[in-house]
């Protein structure tokens, strides 16, 4: 099978999803990926890449392009230059990397091969609240025009399947959990010191309202103790980041906050190994690769209840807390603050073991193969 993939220009989890998918299925399919030549918000392309030429990257063929110069005609020419069996779109709301190929197919400008769309949590209630009116109008007109009537949808959980069905009332949805990297050879080796009254917290995600960094800052304002809070991730919404910075400036002196920029994928696990807990009160995740990576880094997670990672407290690897329950978030943060080395080490080791166990589910690969009919 030859698969033709057009990821959206989102970073983080969606990109890791594609990488893991390619690595897992490259023995059964050829992958051609069209993607942006730069991170969202960057003025310059990635260094050391060829643009507008197919290059081998790992197990995939990748075409890096300047999205601002991606016209309908150019997209049509790129697609028609390939012999493919399926198109997989890594977003619903991306105009150029999702709507454009769907409409080209509808107008019979490209072959009428199957299209699969992975909305990547875009239909969750938390995500739909952002830019609500624009999204409502877009969804309304695509439904009226029947643009997505013959599309197959990729839901990563039963919850996401429900969200998709709420929008498009379709039965053409296949559930396949996101694939993770192979962590089978990893061993626990976290060595961070944990003293009572001190807590090193990390936030790793896009700086965007959906990821709810402001909530993290609000919660820390109510914690007594010596707190170090490090923030990593691309700034996608400058206005939102300005709001975050204003809130940070108003924190008491016991809370030290530093924005440390963007991480490469290779750095993510190391960063989690250098922190005590991962604080992530997200408005919604269809999977949450970063949660998986935190656990593999032996970093217990404190997340909202808007992800598929449930019953974490019962498993003693972290906490999933109702988003509106500030008291519970504060209780958990204070609990973590008072842990000593031995108490913390037990939770961290369980987090690592749980993350490793979740990454080795063979049914996930079987479901993904079924999604692509291979």
Order of alpha helices (4+ residues) and beta strands (2+ residues): beta-alpha-beta-beta-beta-alpha-beta-alpha-beta-alpha-alpha-beta-alpha-beta-beta-alpha-beta-alpha-beta-alpha-beta-alpha-beta-alpha-beta-alpha-alpha-alpha
